[in-house]
Amino acid sequence: MSSIKLLAGTAKACCMSKSAITVTVKLFAAYQEAFRVSELVLEFPNSMPVKAVCDRLIAEHPELSQWRDITRFGINLIFVEPDTLLQDGDEVVLIPPVSGG
């Protein structure tokens, strides 16, 4: 019986406008080192800017705060400004400065 309720709730949710979005976050350099994974799947409220991804990661790993102002953002393989709004299903990359040659 509970699975019927779940299915009914899921069907209803898909037909209404979503109040949350899901994004895939690709991690590089310091972000990947802090989280020890190369990718995260996160949920955010609608109408959130891409910089909110960075803010959330820093909230979980405060040592990343040194990269906040110098991280570049990409959505779906395109560099974007920090205030660009996220859409459901976006692939987000956070690119801190890297060294090497």
C-alpha positions in Angstrom: 0.0 0.0 0.0 2.8 2.5 0.8 4.4 1.9 -2.5 1.1 2.9 -4.2 1.1 6.1 -2.2 4.8 6.7 -3.2 4.0 6.1 -6.9 0.9 8.4 -6.7 2.9 11.1 -5.0 5.7 10.8 -7.6 3.3 11.0 -10.5 1.7 14.0 -9.0 5.0 15.7 -8.4 6.2 15.2 -11.9 3.1 16.9 -13.3 3.4 20.0 -11.0 6.2 22.6 -11.2 9.1 21.5 -9.2 10.2 23.4 -6.2 13.7 21.9 -6.3 16.3 21.2 -9.0 19.0 18.6 -9.2 22.4 19.4 -10.6 25.6 17.3 -11.1 28.7 19.0 -9.9 32.1 18.0 -11.3 34.9 18.7 -8.9 38.5 19.6 -9.7 41.7 20.4 -7.9 41.1 21.6 -4.3 37.4 20.8 -4.4 38.0 17.2 -5.5 40.7 16.9 -2.8 38.4 18.1 -0.1 35.4 15.9 -1.0 37.5 12.9 -2.2 35.2 12.3 -5.1 35.1 13.7 -8.6 31.4 14.3 -8.8 28.4 15.2 -6.6 24.7 15.3 -7.3 23.0 18.1 -5.3 19.5 19.4 -4.9 18.8 23.2 -4.7 15.7 25.3 -4.6 14.5 26.8 -7.9 16.1 30.1 -9.0 19.4 29.6 -7.3 22.6 31.1 -8.9 25.5 28.9 -9.7 27.6 30.6 -6.9 25.2 28.8 -4.5 27.0 25.6 -5.4 30.3 27.0 -4.3 28.7 28.4 -1.1 27.3 25.0 -0.2 30.6 23.2 -0.8 32.4 25.8 1.4 29.8 25.4 4.1 30.6 21.7 4.2 34.4 22.2 3.9 35.3 25.7 5.2 39.0 25.2 4.2 37.8 25.8 0.6 36.8 29.4 1.5 40.2 30.7 0.2 39.0 29.7 -3.3 35.6 31.4 -3.2 36.5 34.7 -5.0 38.8 33.1 -7.6 36.8 30.1 -8.7 35.3 30.1 -12.2 32.0 28.5 -12.9 30.8 26.5 -15.9 27.3 25.2 -16.7 26.9 22.5 -19.4 30.4 23.2 -20.8 30.1 27.0 -21.0 31.8 29.4 -18.7 29.2 31.5 -16.9 29.0 34.4 -14.4 28.5 33.6 -10.7 24.9 34.9 -10.7 23.8 32.6 -13.6 20.7 30.7 -12.5 20.8 26.9 -12.3 18.3 24.8 -14.2 17.2 21.2 -13.4 19.7 18.7 -14.8 22.6 21.1 -15.3 26.1 19.9 -15.1 28.2 22.4 -13.1 31.9 22.7 -12.9 33.9 24.7 -10.3 37.3 25.6 -11.5 39.8 27.0 -9.0 43.1 28.2 -10.2 45.5 25.4 -10.9 49.3 25.4 -11.4 51.3 23.3 -13.7 52.9 23.4 -17.0 
